[in-house]
Amino acid sequence: MIRRVMSLLVALGAIVAALVVLPAATAQAATCATAWSSSSVYTNGGAVSYNGRNYTAKWWTQNERPGTSDVWADKGACGTGGENPGENNGFVVSEAQFNQMFPNRNAFYTYKGLTDALSAYPAFANTGSDEVKKREAAAFLANVSHETGGLFYIKEVNEANYPHYCDTTQSYGCPAGQAAYYGRGPIQLSWNFNYKAAGDALGINLLANPYLVEQDAAVAWKTGLWYWNTQNGPGTMTPHNAIVNNAGFGETIRSINGALECNGGNPAQVQSRINKFTQFTQILGTTTGPNLSC
């Protein structure tokens, strides 16, 4: 009897050991389908993603938001952020959503570079309700998309402009050379005084080495976030404040390029920014808020 009990214990021990050795299964979120668009028509079986989840249409539908209508069958969480986009890094945009927004982006503009830069301005896309957080992320990325051709351009294309961005009236001059302060990065930082101001704020000597903005993805993203969170530009408020205080997306345009685009200056460019913002809010599952135009 004792021998039989011992045999059973040995067998049980082997099972326990096997359970300890075997790695736990890791749940893998499905790849996100193409983002839902309110203007598109979907028929039976049409697949979309919305707010970090995949859906398929049960029958013909248009402008019926996934998750709020019986026409859509919920197929579960998708993307690297799982059920809550960005849950792995605290950012409201998952890597899958980022890739949907910028399918033809330059490899320089990495998602990791962006998330690594977030610590410089922790209030960005992290203020107010989830709706507002996602709205700010969409607003920033929409303007960035417009400025860089969908995150395609790292630096200003027209090299003839390069020598024009050295303001020699500044006491610190242009130590990297007269033609070194051309537009770079997601919001195309330019002029020696902007490189100095951004570098001082970020603790990076960009006045001496402006080339870091086209060589280091995190530095590039930080300069974009610096402008977004601290500069009024030609507007009356920072783009960050425009969104979190409900002044509207139009005021972010004014703060970035309002002197040339707003008040009828270039309505086609303004509309281009608005279209991209609307698309990105749909991908993130949030609303556009008021005052889209400037």
Backbone as numpy.savetxt, mean C-alpha at the origin, in Angstrom:
# Nx Ny Nz CAx CAy CAz Cx Cy Cz
0.19 -60.81 32.66 -0.64 -59.60 32.66 0.23 -58.35 32.66
1.26 -58.38 33.54 2.15 -57.22 33.62 2.85 -57.02 32.28
3.29 -58.20 31.66 3.97 -58.10 30.38 3.06 -57.48 29.32
1.77 -57.85 29.37 0.82 -57.31 28.39 0.63 -55.81 28.60
0.52 -55.39 29.87 0.39 -53.95 30.17 1.61 -53.19 29.68
2.79 -53.77 29.94 4.02 -53.11 29.50 4.05 -52.96 27.98
3.59 -54.00 27.27 3.56 -53.93 25.81 2.65 -52.82 25.32
1.50 -52.66 26.01 0.57 -51.60 25.64 1.18 -50.22 25.89
1.90 -50.10 27.02 2.52 -48.81 27.34 3.60 -48.45 26.32
4.37 -49.47 25.92 5.40 -49.22 24.90 4.77 -48.76 23.59
3.67 -49.42 23.22 2.98 -49.04 21.99 2.44 -47.63 22.06
1.84 -47.31 23.21 1.31 -45.95 23.39 2.43 -44.92 23.34
3.57 -45.28 23.95 4.71 -44.35 23.94 5.18 -44.08 22.53
5.18 -45.11 21.69 5.59 -44.94 20.29 4.66 -44.00 19.55
3.35 -44.14 19.84 2.37 -43.27 19.20 2.58 -41.82 19.61
2.79 -41.59 20.94 3.02 -40.24 21.44 4.26 -39.64 20.81
5.34 -40.48 20.75 6.57 -39.98 20.14 6.35 -39.57 18.70
5.58 -40.38 17.99 5.30 -40.06 16.59 4.53 -38.76 16.47
3.59 -38.56 17.41 2.82 -37.31 17.38 3.69 -36.11 17.66
4.68 -36.25 18.53 5.56 -35.14 18.86 6.47 -34.80 17.68
6.93 -35.85 16.98 7.87 -35.63 15.88 7.20 -35.00 14.68
5.95 -35.42 14.39 5.27 -34.92 13.21 4.99 -33.43 13.33
5.34 -32.61 12.33 5.07 -31.17 12.39 3.59 -30.89 12.28
3.16 -29.84 12.96 1.75 -29.45 12.90 1.43 -28.94 11.51
0.26 -29.27 11.03 -0.16 -28.80 9.71 -0.36 -27.30 9.75
0.12 -26.63 8.75 -0.01 -25.18 8.67 -1.08 -24.83 7.66
-2.06 -24.06 8.08 -3.13 -23.67 7.16 -2.58 -22.68 6.14
-2.87 -22.94 4.90 -2.42 -22.06 3.83 -3.62 -21.34 3.23
-3.59 -20.02 3.26 -4.68 -19.26 2.67 -4.61 -19.38 1.15
-5.75 -19.46 0.51 -5.81 -19.58 -0.94 -5.33 -18.28 -1.60
-4.85 -18.40 -2.82 -4.49 -17.22 -3.60 -5.74 -16.41 -3.90
-5.62 -15.10 -3.79 -6.78 -14.24 -4.05 -7.08 -14.18 -5.54
-8.34 -14.29 -5.87 -8.79 -14.10 -7.26 -8.69 -12.61 -7.62
-9.01 -12.28 -8.85 -9.02 -10.89 -9.27 -9.99 -10.09 -8.41
-9.58 -8.89 -8.03 -10.41 -8.07 -7.13 -11.76 -7.73 -7.75
-12.79 -7.77 -6.92 -14.14 -7.41 -7.36 -14.20 -5.96 -7.79
-14.95 -5.69 -8.85 -15.16 -4.34 -9.34 -16.66 -4.07 -9.43
-17.10 -2.95 -8.90 -18.52 -2.62 -8.89 -19.08 -2.42 -10.30
-18.21 -2.12 -11.26 -18.67 -1.84 -12.62 -18.68 -3.09 -13.52
-18.08 -4.17 -13.04 -17.99 -5.38 -13.86 -19.23 -6.25 -13.73
-19.51 -7.00 -14.79 -20.61 -7.97 -14.78 -20.02 -9.36 -14.56
-20.62 -10.12 -13.64 -20.17 -11.48 -13.35 -21.33 -12.45 -13.59
-20.99 -13.60 -14.15 -22.00 -14.63 -14.39 -21.70 -15.84 -13.51
-22.55 -16.84 -13.59 -22.43 -18.02 -12.74 -21.01 -18.60 -12.78
-20.38 -18.71 -11.60 -19.03 -19.27 -11.50 -17.93 -18.24 -11.54
-18.27 -16.97 -11.79 -17.26 -15.92 -11.83 -16.59 -15.74 -10.48
-15.27 -15.75 -10.45 -14.52 -15.68 -9.20 -13.94 -14.29 -8.98
-14.05 -13.81 -7.73 -13.49 -12.51 -7.36 -12.92 -12.62 -5.94
-12.12 -11.62 -5.57 -11.72 -11.48 -4.17 -12.19 -10.14 -3.66
-12.50 -10.10 -2.37 -12.98 -8.86 -1.77 -12.71 -8.92 -0.26
-12.01 -7.90 0.24 -11.75 -7.78 1.68 -11.08 -9.04 2.23
-10.11 -9.57 1.48 -9.34 -10.70 1.96 -10.02 -12.05 1.86
-11.12 -12.15 1.06 -11.82 -13.42 0.89 -12.15 -13.64 -0.58
-12.21 -14.90 -0.97 -12.62 -15.25 -2.33 -14.11 -15.55 -2.38
-14.74 -15.19 -3.50 -16.17 -15.44 -3.70 -16.38 -15.93 -5.14
-17.43 -16.68 -5.36 -17.86 -17.00 -6.73 -19.33 -16.62 -6.89
-19.66 -16.14 -8.07 -21.04 -15.72 -8.35 -21.92 -16.94 -8.59
-23.14 -16.89 -8.08 -24.10 -17.98 -8.29 -24.93 -17.76 -9.54
-25.06 -16.50 -9.94 -25.78 -16.15 -11.15 -25.33 -14.75 -11.58
-25.96 -14.22 -12.61 -25.58 -12.90 -13.14 -25.65 -11.83 -12.05
-24.61 -10.98 -11.99 -24.61 -9.93 -10.98 -23.75 -8.75 -11.42
-24.14 -7.59 -10.97 -23.34 -6.38 -11.16 -23.60 -5.44 -9.99
-22.54 -4.89 -9.43 -22.63 -3.91 -8.34 -23.32 -4.46 -7.10
-23.22 -5.77 -6.86 -23.69 -6.35 -5.61 -22.45 -6.80 -4.84
-22.17 -6.10 -3.78 -20.91 -6.27 -3.05 -20.80 -7.66 -2.42
-19.69 -8.37 -2.66 -19.51 -9.68 -2.04 -19.58 -9.60 -0.52
-20.24 -10.58 0.06 -20.41 -10.61 1.51 -21.68 -9.96 1.99
-22.35 -9.22 1.10 -23.58 -8.54 1.49 -24.77 -8.99 0.64
-24.55 -9.94 -0.27 -25.62 -10.37 -1.17 -25.57 -11.89 -1.33
-26.74 -12.51 -1.41 -26.83 -13.97 -1.57 -26.32 -14.45 -2.92
-26.09 -13.52 -3.84 -25.61 -13.92 -5.15 -24.19 -14.50 -5.08
-23.45 -14.17 -4.01 -22.06 -14.58 -3.89 -21.92 -15.74 -2.92
-21.12 -16.75 -3.33 -20.77 -17.86 -2.44 -19.39 -17.58 -1.86
-19.30 -17.55 -0.52 -18.04 -17.28 0.16 -17.15 -18.51 0.09
-15.96 -18.36 -0.50 -15.03 -19.48 -0.65 -13.87 -19.43 0.33
-13.94 -18.52 1.29 -12.93 -18.51 2.35 -11.86 -17.47 2.18
-11.00 -17.38 3.22 -9.93 -16.38 3.25 -8.91 -16.63 2.15
-8.27 -15.54 1.72 -7.24 -15.66 0.69 -6.11 -14.69 0.98
-4.98 -14.94 0.35 -3.84 -14.04 0.48 -3.01 -14.32 1.71
-1.86 -13.65 1.81 -0.93 -13.90 2.91 -1.44 -13.39 4.23
-2.40 -12.48 4.18 -2.89 -11.91 5.43 -3.99 -12.72 6.05
-4.45 -13.82 5.40 -5.51 -14.64 5.96 -6.82 -13.90 5.96
-7.64 -14.17 6.96 -8.98 -13.60 7.00 -8.94 -12.10 7.17
-7.96 -11.60 7.89 -7.82 -10.17 8.08 -6.57 -9.71 7.34
-6.69 -9.02 6.21 -5.53 -8.62 5.44 -4.53 -7.87 6.31
-3.24 -8.26 6.18 -2.21 -7.57 6.92 -2.04 -8.06 8.33
-2.77 -9.11 8.76 -2.73 -9.50 10.16 -1.34 -9.97 10.60
-0.49 -10.39 9.64 0.83 -10.89 10.02 1.81 -9.77 10.31
1.54 -8.55 9.86 2.50 -7.47 10.07 1.85 -6.19 10.58
0.58 -6.22 10.87 -0.10 -5.05 11.39 -0.57 -4.07 10.33
-0.24 -4.30 9.06 -0.64 -3.40 7.99 -1.97 -3.87 7.41
-2.83 -2.92 7.05 -4.18 -3.26 6.58 -4.20 -3.76 5.15
-3.06 -3.74 4.47 -2.96 -4.24 3.10 -2.11 -5.51 3.12
-2.66 -6.61 2.65 -1.89 -7.85 2.58 -0.98 -7.81 1.35
0.00 -8.71 1.32 0.89 -8.76 0.16 0.12 -9.15 -1.10
-0.88 -10.04 -0.95 -1.69 -10.43 -2.11 -2.44 -9.22 -2.66
-3.00 -8.39 -1.77 -3.72 -7.19 -2.22 -2.76 -6.19 -2.86
-1.58 -6.05 -2.28 -0.55 -5.17 -2.84 -0.20 -5.60 -4.27
-0.05 -6.89 -4.46 0.27 -7.40 -5.79 -0.88 -7.20 -6.76
-2.12 -7.26 -6.28 -3.28 -6.97 -7.14 -3.27 -5.51 -7.58
-2.89 -4.63 -6.67 -2.87 -3.21 -6.98 -1.79 -2.86 -8.00
-0.66 -3.58 -7.92 0.50 -3.23 -8.75 1.02 -4.47 -9.50
0.23 -4.96 -10.44 0.61 -6.19 -11.14 1.85 -6.04 -12.01
2.19 -4.82 -12.42 3.34 -4.59 -13.30 4.42 -3.76 -12.63
4.47 -3.81 -11.31 5.41 -2.95 -10.57 6.86 -3.37 -10.82
7.75 -2.40 -10.66 9.17 -2.65 -10.68 9.54 -3.49 -9.46
10.42 -4.47 -9.65 10.81 -5.35 -8.55 11.43 -4.59 -7.38
11.91 -3.38 -7.63 12.50 -2.56 -6.56 11.48 -2.25 -5.47
10.25 -1.99 -5.86 9.22 -1.58 -4.89 8.61 -2.82 -4.23
9.28 -3.33 -3.24 8.82 -4.56 -2.57 7.79 -4.26 -1.49
6.94 -5.24 -1.26 5.99 -5.16 -0.16 6.73 -5.09 1.18
7.79 -5.87 1.31 8.57 -5.86 2.55 9.20 -4.49 2.78
9.66 -3.85 1.69 10.20 -2.51 1.84 9.17 -1.55 2.42
7.94 -1.69 1.96 6.86 -0.85 2.47 6.58 -1.15 3.93
6.42 -2.42 4.28 6.10 -2.75 5.68 7.26 -2.43 6.61
8.49 -2.54 6.12 9.65 -2.15 6.94 9.67 -0.65 7.21
9.09 0.12 6.29 9.09 1.58 6.43 8.01 2.08 7.38
7.02 1.26 7.67 5.86 1.72 8.45 6.24 2.21 9.85
7.31 1.67 10.41 7.69 2.06 11.78 8.09 3.53 11.87
8.44 4.14 10.74 8.83 5.55 10.75 7.65 6.46 11.07
6.43 6.04 10.66 5.22 6.83 10.91 4.09 5.90 11.35
4.10 5.50 12.62 3.14 4.49 13.10 1.68 4.91 13.02
1.39 6.20 12.89 -0.01 6.64 12.78 -0.58 6.39 11.39
0.29 6.18 10.41 -0.16 5.98 9.04 -0.96 4.69 8.92
-2.16 4.79 8.33 -3.06 3.65 8.14 -3.28 2.89 9.44
-3.20 3.61 10.53 -3.36 3.01 11.85 -4.10 3.96 12.79
-4.88 4.87 12.21 -5.61 5.87 12.98 -7.10 5.79 12.66
-7.92 5.75 13.70 -9.36 5.72 13.50 -9.90 4.31 13.31
-11.05 4.22 12.68 -11.72 2.94 12.47 -11.00 2.12 11.40
-11.34 0.84 11.30 -10.77 0.01 10.24 -11.09 0.58 8.87
-12.28 1.14 8.73 -12.69 1.75 7.47 -11.74 2.88 7.08
-11.40 3.73 8.05 -10.52 4.88 7.79 -9.08 4.41 7.57
-8.64 3.42 8.32 -7.28 2.90 8.14 -7.09 2.39 6.72
-8.04 1.61 6.25 -7.96 1.08 4.88 -8.09 2.20 3.86
-8.93 3.18 4.15 -9.11 4.31 3.23 -7.81 5.08 3.08
-7.09 5.28 4.19 -5.82 6.01 4.09 -4.79 5.21 3.30
-4.72 3.91 3.55 -3.78 3.09 2.78 -4.11 3.16 1.29
-5.39 3.09 0.95 -5.81 3.17 -0.45 -5.47 4.53 -1.04
-5.66 5.59 -0.27 -5.39 6.95 -0.76 -3.90 7.14 -1.03
-3.08 6.70 -0.11 -1.62 6.81 -0.28 -1.17 6.02 -1.50
-1.59 4.77 -1.58 -1.14 3.91 -2.68 -1.69 4.36 -4.03
-2.88 4.96 -4.03 -3.43 5.48 -5.29 -2.60 6.65 -5.80
-2.24 7.56 -4.92 -1.40 8.68 -5.33 -0.01 8.20 -5.75
0.52 7.24 -5.01 1.81 6.65 -5.36 1.75 6.01 -6.75
0.67 5.29 -7.01 0.51 4.65 -8.32 0.52 5.68 -9.43
-0.19 6.78 -9.21 -0.26 7.85 -10.21 1.12 8.47 -10.44
1.86 8.69 -9.36 3.16 9.36 -9.45 4.21 8.50 -10.15
4.07 7.18 -10.08 5.13 6.29 -10.55 4.71 5.37 -11.69
3.54 5.61 -12.28 3.08 4.73 -13.34 2.83 3.32 -12.87
2.19 3.21 -11.71 1.90 1.88 -11.14 3.11 1.25 -10.49
3.92 2.08 -9.81 5.17 1.64 -9.18 6.16 1.08 -10.21
6.13 1.66 -11.39 7.05 1.24 -12.44 8.34 2.06 -12.42
8.20 3.38 -12.23 9.36 4.27 -12.28 9.96 4.50 -10.90
11.25 4.31 -10.80 11.97 4.56 -9.54 12.46 6.00 -9.49
12.85 6.52 -10.63 13.36 7.89 -10.68 12.77 8.63 -11.87
12.91 9.93 -11.84 12.36 10.80 -12.87 12.93 10.43 -14.24
12.06 10.36 -15.23 12.46 9.90 -16.56 13.25 10.97 -17.32
12.82 12.23 -17.21 13.43 13.31 -17.99 14.73 13.79 -17.33
15.85 13.27 -17.80 17.14 13.60 -17.18 17.54 15.05 -17.41
16.92 15.70 -18.39 17.24 17.10 -18.64 16.84 17.98 -17.47
15.89 17.49 -16.65 15.44 18.26 -15.49 16.38 18.15 -14.30
17.26 17.18 -14.30 18.05 16.86 -13.10 18.81 18.07 -12.52
19.47 18.90 -13.33 20.22 20.02 -12.75 19.35 21.12 -12.15
18.05 21.07 -12.40 17.17 22.15 -11.97 16.79 22.06 -10.49
17.09 20.96 -9.84 16.60 20.72 -8.48 17.61 21.07 -7.39
18.59 21.89 -7.72 19.56 22.35 -6.72 19.29 23.82 -6.41
18.76 24.07 -5.23 18.50 25.44 -4.79 19.77 25.98 -4.13
20.52 26.76 -4.87 21.82 27.23 -4.39 21.70 28.30 -3.31
20.48 28.79 -3.06 20.31 29.79 -2.00 20.33 29.14 -0.61
20.23 27.82 -0.55 20.29 27.13 0.73 21.74 27.09 1.23
21.93 27.35 2.52 23.29 27.44 3.07 24.07 26.14 2.94
23.36 25.01 2.92 24.04 23.71 2.86 24.34 23.30 1.42
23.79 24.02 0.44 24.09 23.77 -0.95 23.66 22.39 -1.43
24.44 21.86 -2.34 24.14 20.57 -2.97 25.40 19.70 -2.95
25.74 19.16 -1.79 27.01 18.43 -1.66 27.13 17.19 -2.54
26.02 16.61 -2.98 26.09 15.43 -3.85 26.21 15.81 -5.31
26.19 17.11 -5.61 26.28 17.56 -7.00 25.00 18.24 -7.44
25.12 19.17 -8.36 23.97 19.97 -8.78 22.86 19.12 -9.38
23.20 18.02 -10.04 22.20 17.22 -10.74 21.80 15.97 -9.96
22.00 15.99 -8.63 21.78 14.77 -7.83 20.42 14.70 -7.14
19.61 15.75 -7.25 18.40 15.81 -6.41 17.11 15.72 -7.22
17.15 14.91 -8.26 15.99 14.68 -9.11 14.96 13.80 -8.39
13.78 13.68 -9.01 12.69 12.93 -8.39 12.98 11.45 -8.26
12.74 10.91 -7.06 12.95 9.50 -6.79 11.88 8.98 -5.85
11.64 7.69 -5.94 10.78 7.03 -4.96 9.31 7.14 -5.26
8.47 6.64 -4.34 7.03 6.52 -4.60 6.29 7.84 -4.75
6.82 8.93 -4.15 6.20 10.25 -4.37 7.20 11.17 -5.04
8.22 10.59 -5.67 9.18 11.34 -6.48 9.76 12.53 -5.72
10.42 12.26 -4.61 11.08 13.28 -3.82 12.10 14.02 -4.68
12.05 15.35 -4.65 12.99 16.15 -5.45 13.36 17.42 -4.70
14.42 18.09 -5.16 15.01 19.30 -4.60 15.89 18.98 -3.37
17.01 19.70 -3.32 17.96 19.48 -2.22 17.33 19.77 -0.86
16.47 20.77 -0.77 15.89 21.09 0.54 14.91 20.01 1.01
14.24 19.34 0.08 13.37 18.24 0.48 14.17 17.01 0.91
15.27 16.75 0.20 16.13 15.65 0.61 16.69 15.90 2.01
17.07 17.14 2.29 17.60 17.45 3.62 16.52 17.30 4.68
15.34 17.85 4.42 14.26 17.78 5.40 13.83 16.34 5.67
13.67 15.56 4.60 13.28 14.16 4.77 14.37 13.39 5.50
15.62 13.61 5.12 16.73 12.91 5.77 16.85 13.26 7.24
16.67 14.55 7.56 16.72 14.96 8.97 15.61 14.29 9.78
14.42 14.22 9.20 13.28 13.62 9.90 13.46 12.12 10.09
14.09 11.47 9.12 14.23 10.02 9.14 15.54 9.54 9.75
16.44 10.49 10.05 17.74 10.11 10.60 18.66 9.49 9.56
18.52 9.92 8.31 19.33 9.41 7.20 19.90 10.62 6.45
21.19 10.63 6.17 21.79 11.79 5.50 21.54 11.73 4.01
20.32 12.07 3.62 19.94 12.03 2.21 20.49 13.22 1.43
20.87 14.29 2.13 21.48 15.42 1.43 22.83 14.99 0.86
23.58 14.23 1.62 24.89 13.76 1.16 24.76 12.58 0.21
23.74 11.75 0.41 23.59 10.56 -0.42 22.13 10.38 -0.84
21.65 11.21 -1.77 20.27 11.09 -2.23 20.02 9.79 -3.00
21.08 9.14 -3.46 20.94 7.92 -4.26 20.36 6.76 -3.46
20.40 6.87 -2.13 19.80 5.82 -1.29 18.33 5.62 -1.63
17.65 6.68 -2.06 16.22 6.61 -2.34 15.93 5.71 -3.55
16.90 5.55 -4.43 16.71 4.65 -5.57 17.44 3.32 -5.40
18.10 3.14 -4.24 18.86 1.92 -3.99 18.30 1.06 -2.87
17.57 1.66 -1.94 17.05 0.95 -0.77 15.53 1.12 -0.74
14.81 0.01 -0.89 13.34 0.08 -0.99 12.71 0.68 0.26
13.21 0.31 1.44 12.63 0.84 2.68 12.85 2.34 2.79
14.03 2.82 2.39 14.31 4.26 2.40 13.38 4.98 1.43
13.19 4.39 0.26 12.29 5.00 -0.74 10.89 5.14 -0.16
10.36 4.06 0.41 9.02 4.12 1.00 8.96 5.10 2.16
10.02 5.19 2.94 10.02 6.13 4.07 9.92 7.57 3.59
10.56 7.90 2.47 10.45 9.27 1.97 9.02 9.58 1.53
8.35 8.57 0.93 6.95 8.77 0.57 6.08 8.98 1.80
6.32 8.18 2.82 5.55 8.31 4.06 5.88 9.61 4.78
7.12 10.07 4.68 7.50 11.36 5.27 6.65 12.48 4.66
6.58 12.51 3.35 5.80 13.57 2.71 4.33 13.44 3.10
3.80 12.23 3.02 2.38 11.99 3.28 1.98 12.44 4.69
2.82 12.17 5.65 2.47 12.39 7.05 2.89 13.74 7.62
3.79 14.46 6.92 4.31 15.69 7.52 4.22 16.94 6.66
3.97 16.80 5.36 4.05 17.96 4.46 2.68 18.38 3.92
2.43 19.69 3.95 1.21 20.23 3.36 1.35 20.43 1.85
2.59 20.60 1.38 2.80 20.91 -0.03 2.03 22.15 -0.42
1.40 22.18 -1.59 0.61 23.34 -1.99 -0.77 23.37 -1.35
-1.07 22.40 -0.50 -2.37 22.36 0.16 -2.35 23.04 1.51
-3.35 22.75 2.32 -3.46 23.38 3.65 -3.35 22.36 4.78
-3.13 21.11 4.44 -3.02 20.05 5.45 -2.21 18.90 4.88
-1.73 18.03 5.75 -1.02 16.86 5.25 -2.03 15.88 4.65
-1.60 15.06 3.72 -2.51 14.04 3.18 -3.04 13.11 4.28
-2.20 12.79 5.26 -2.64 11.95 6.38 -3.83 12.60 7.09
-3.70 13.88 7.42 -4.78 14.57 8.11 -6.01 14.71 7.23
-5.81 14.84 5.94 -6.96 14.96 5.03 -7.86 13.74 5.13
-7.26 12.56 5.25 -8.06 11.34 5.33 -8.60 11.12 6.73
-7.76 11.20 7.74 -8.23 10.83 9.09 -9.20 11.87 9.66
-9.13 13.11 9.15 -10.07 14.15 9.60 -11.24 14.33 8.64
-11.37 13.42 7.67 -12.52 13.35 6.78 -12.64 14.56 5.85
-11.50 15.18 5.52 -11.54 16.28 4.55 -11.67 15.76 3.13
-11.27 14.52 2.91 -11.50 13.90 1.61 -10.25 13.66 0.79
-10.36 12.71 -0.13 -9.25 12.34 -1.00 -8.79 13.53 -1.84
-9.71 14.40 -2.23 -9.34 15.56 -3.03 -8.27 16.42 -2.38
-8.29 16.49 -1.05 -7.28 17.28 -0.35 -5.91 16.62 -0.36
-5.86 15.30 -0.50 -4.55 14.66 -0.65 -3.95 15.02 -2.00
-4.79 15.12 -3.02 -4.31 15.55 -4.35 -3.78 16.97 -4.26
-4.52 17.82 -3.57 -4.10 19.22 -3.46 -2.75 19.34 -2.76
-2.52 18.52 -1.76 -1.27 18.60 -1.01 -0.09 18.03 -1.79
-0.36 17.16 -2.75 0.73 16.54 -3.52 1.02 17.32 -4.79
-0.01 17.67 -5.54 0.23 18.36 -6.81 -0.89 19.33 -7.16
-1.51 19.89 -6.11 -2.67 20.75 -6.32 -2.40 22.00 -7.11
-1.16 22.50 -7.05 -0.84 23.74 -7.77 -0.99 23.56 -9.28
-0.81 22.32 -9.76 -0.89 22.06 -11.19 -2.19 21.38 -11.61
-2.83 20.65 -10.68 -3.97 19.83 -11.06 -5.33 20.34 -10.57
-5.37 20.92 -9.39 -6.66 21.28 -8.78 -7.24 22.57 -9.35
-8.49 22.83 -8.99 -9.20 24.04 -9.44 -9.22 24.15 -10.97
-9.39 23.01 -11.63 -9.46 23.00 -13.08 -8.14 22.97 -13.80
-7.02 22.88 -13.05 -5.70 22.91 -13.68 -5.45 21.74 -14.61
-5.85 20.55 -14.18 -5.69 19.36 -15.03 -6.70 18.31 -14.56
-7.95 18.46 -14.95 -9.00 17.57 -14.46 -8.78 16.11 -14.85
-8.11 15.85 -15.96 -7.87 14.47 -16.37 -6.93 13.76 -15.39
-5.93 14.48 -14.93 -5.00 13.91 -13.95 -5.69 13.67 -12.61
-6.52 14.60 -12.21 -7.29 14.44 -10.97 -8.18 13.20 -11.06
-8.86 13.06 -12.19 -9.76 11.91 -12.37 -8.99 10.60 -12.38
-7.79 10.61 -12.94 -6.95 9.42 -12.94 -6.63 8.97 -11.52
-6.33 9.93 -10.65 -6.05 9.60 -9.24 -7.31 9.06 -8.56
-8.44 9.69 -8.84 -9.71 9.26 -8.23 -10.06 7.84 -8.66
-9.87 7.55 -9.94 -10.18 6.20 -10.44 -9.34 5.14 -9.74
-8.06 5.44 -9.56 -7.18 4.48 -8.90 -7.56 4.33 -7.43
-7.91 5.43 -6.78 -8.34 5.38 -5.38 -9.60 4.53 -5.23
-10.55 4.73 -6.11 -11.79 3.95 -6.06 -11.51 2.46 -6.22
-10.63 2.14 -7.17 -10.25 0.74 -7.39 -9.61 0.14 -6.13
-8.71 0.89 -5.51 -7.99 0.35 -4.35 -8.90 0.22 -3.12
-9.86 1.14 -2.96 -10.80 0.98 -1.83 -11.64 -0.27 -2.02
-11.97 -0.61 -3.26 -12.73 -1.83 -3.51 -11.90 -3.07 -3.17
-10.63 -3.05 -3.51 -9.75 -4.18 -3.18 -9.65 -4.36 -1.68
-9.59 -3.25 -0.94 -9.43 -3.33 0.51 -10.77 -3.46 1.24
-11.87 -3.31 0.53 -13.17 -3.47 1.16 -13.54 -2.31 2.05
-13.26 -1.10 1.61 -13.62 0.08 2.39 -14.35 1.08 1.50
-14.66 2.24 2.04 -15.39 3.27 1.31 -14.46 4.43 0.94
-14.87 5.22 -0.04 -14.04 6.32 -0.50 -14.16 7.56 0.40
-15.27 7.69 1.11 -15.48 8.91 1.88 -15.87 10.07 0.98
-15.98 11.30 1.57 -16.47 12.46 0.82 -15.38 13.17 0.02
-15.80 14.13 -0.80 -14.89 15.09 -1.43 -13.74 14.42 -2.17
-14.09 13.69 -3.22 -13.06 12.97 -3.96 -12.19 13.89 -4.79
-12.74 14.97 -5.27 -12.02 15.84 -6.20 -11.55 17.11 -5.53
-10.66 17.82 -6.23 -10.17 19.11 -5.73 -10.38 20.19 -6.79
